């Protein structure tokens, strides 16, 4: 494996213990409404982690907090021992597909090139290295035949692959995905699940909100089950037990 200063790309986990996400006592509010209360967990690169819980449990809020897109009310989130603000280039956030303007005139390659902006700036000049990273990201997500297609003309599964390629081009270690499987058919779901596992096997940390309890063990090796508070955090099959699921989905103070 060729050493690289910035990317978890190419197998091996010798760095995984250093690349740790730590969420400590995190609380978040929307006005007077408590969205998350005292959330604590920790994990490292090389895992796929599902955020599971009912509607209003705080899954999307937690992703936005980890992405640095909204402020904490209390607590801390660190990546590799540093505040999130010090390493934004290592964190990629993929919003729900419904939040994206798919009519915007971008090709797949345009979108993937945006992954280089944190490194070179919006108006920076692409170097040979930047172009090689973009090409490799497109190739790794099997998008070569679609590189010149407008993003709105893609299928749901292809759109998710294009956004993953942008995250790869960013050389992000931590990928945060908000409901990436929503609206995908079974073949697209299986393809995307395999890609997420492959990206984690190369040494990245993949965290995604997920609602399908049946497919979660097939895609994610870890699960954080929550309903504003942590219900359970462990290996997926140990978390998604009838007792834990009942507690999470029938908690009296859950939001509809």
N, C-alpha and C positions, 0 to 999 in steps of 0.2 A: 504494500500500500504506500502510495506517495504521501508524504506528510504535508499537511496544509495547516496554516495558522488559524483558519477561521471556520472551516466547515466540517461537520460530522459526515463525511462523504467517503464511503469505500470500505465499510465493514470494520470490525474490531471495536472493543469497548474499553480500551485501556484508559480512556479519558472520562468514562461515565461517572465515576464517583465525584469528580470535580464539577461536573455539569449538573447541579442539583437545583430543583425548584423547591423553595420552601415557602409555604403559606402559613402564617402564624397569627392566630387570633383575629382574623379578618372580619370586620363588620362593615356593612354598606347600607345606606338608606336612600330612599327616594322621598324627600320631604320628611314626613313623620312615619312613613312606612318602612319597616325593617325588611330589607331584601335578603340579607345574609347576616347571620349572627354567630360570631366566634368560630369561624372556619379555620381549621388547622389540619394540614397534611403535608407530606414531603415525598418527592419521587425524583428519579434521575433519568438521564438519556437512555434510550434503548427500550422504552416502554410505550405501549398504546394504552391510554387512560380514558375511560368513558365517564362523563358526568351524567348521572341518571337521577331522575326525580320527576314529580308531577309538574304540570304547568304552574308557573309562579314559584317554583322551588328555588330559583336563583342561579340556574345553570348559565344562562346568557350573561347575567350580571357578573358572575365569577370569571367568565372568559374575558369580558371587557376589562375587568380589574387587572387580570394577569397580562392583558395586552397594553395596559397603561392608558386606556381610553376613558376612564372615569376615576375619580378620587376615592380613596379609602376613607371611611368614617373612623375606623380604628384598626390597628394591626399593621402587619408588614408582609410584603411579598418580595423575595429576593431570588435572583438567578445567579448561580455560581458564586454565591456569597455577596453579591453586589445588588444595590437597588435597581429596579427595572429601568429607571431613567438612564442609567449608565451604559446599558447594552441594548438599545432598541433594535439595532441591526441584527441581533441574534434571535429576535422574536417576530414571528409572522402570524398575522390574524386573518382568518378567512371568514367573512360574514355569512349570514344566511343568504341563499341565492335570491330570496325575495327582496333583499336590501340593496341589490346591485342594479344599476341602470344598464340593462343589456342592450339598449339602443345606442349607447355611446359608440362612436366610430373607432373602435380598436380592433386590430387583428390579434390573433393568438400571440404572435411574436411581439407585438407592441405591449401586450399585457405582461408577458414574461420579462421583457426588458425593463419594465417598471421595478422589478425586483432588484435591479442594480442601483436604483436611485439612492438608497440609504448609504451606499459606499461612495458614489461619484457625484451625488447631487443631481437635481432635476436638469440642470443645464450643463452637467459635466460631459466630457468627451469620452466615448466608449473606447477602451483599449482592446488590444487583441485578447487579453485575459477575460475582459468582460464579455466579449462576443463568444468566446469559447464556453464560458459558464452558461450563457443563455442557450447556446446550441446543445450543450450537454443536458440542461434541464428539460428542453423540449424533447430531446431524444429519450431521456429516462422515463418520461410520462407518455411515450408513444404518440406524440403529437406532430410528428414530422409532416404527415400528409395534410394536417390542418393548420399549419403555421401561418398561412396567409388568409385564413377564413375569419370573417368578422365574428366576434364573440357571441353576438345575439343569434347567430345562425347555428350554433352548436347545440347538441343535446344536453340534457342536464348533467349526465355523467361526464361528457366532454368538457363542460364548463368547470366542473369541479377539478378535473385533471389540469386544466389550464391555470387555475388559481394555485394548485399545488406546485405546478412548474414555476410560477412566479416566486413562491416561497423558497423553492430550491435554488433559483437564480439569486435570491437574496442571500443565500448561504446561511439560512436560519437554522438554529439548533432546535428551537422550540416552536412547534406549529400548533396554533389554537384554531379549532374549527367549530363553527356554530351550526349544528344540525346539518352536517354535510350529506346525509343520506336521504333527507326529506325530498319526496317527489321522484326518487330514482326507482327504476324497475329492478327486478331481481338480478339480471345479468350485470347491470351497471353497479348495483350495490355490491355484488361479489367482486367485481373488478376493482372498485374503489377500496373495499376492505383489504384486498390483497396488496394494493399499492401502499396503504397506510402501514400495514405490517412490514412491508419491505423497507419503507423509509425509516421505521423504528429500528429494524435490524441493522441498518447502516449506522445507527448511533444517534438518531434524533429522538426527541420526546414529542409524542403526538397526544394532544388532549382534545377531545371532541364531546360536545353535548350529544346525547343519543337517547332515543325514546323506545326503541324496539328491544324489549328484554330478551327475546328469543335469539336475536342475532348478536347481541353484545358479547357473549362468551366466544363467538367465532372470530371476532374482530379485535377485541380489547383484552389484554392480559390483566389489566387493573381496572377497578371501578370505584368511583367516589359516589356513593348514594347519598343524596341530600334532599332536605326539605327545609330550606333556610338555615338549618343546622346540619352538621354531619351525622348521618345515620350509621354509615359503615364505610370503611376504606380498607381495601385489601385486594387479593387476587379476585378476579371477577366471579368465579364460581363460588367462592366463599362469601362474597357480598350479596349476590342475588339469590338469597334463600327466601322461602315463603315468609319467615318471620320478619326479616329486614324489609322486604318489599311491602308487607302489610303495614309496618310501622311508617314507612316513608309515604305511602300513597293514601293512608287513612289518618294521617296526623291531623288533630283537630284544628290547628291554627294554619293549615295550608291555604294558599290563595287559589281561587278557582282558575 
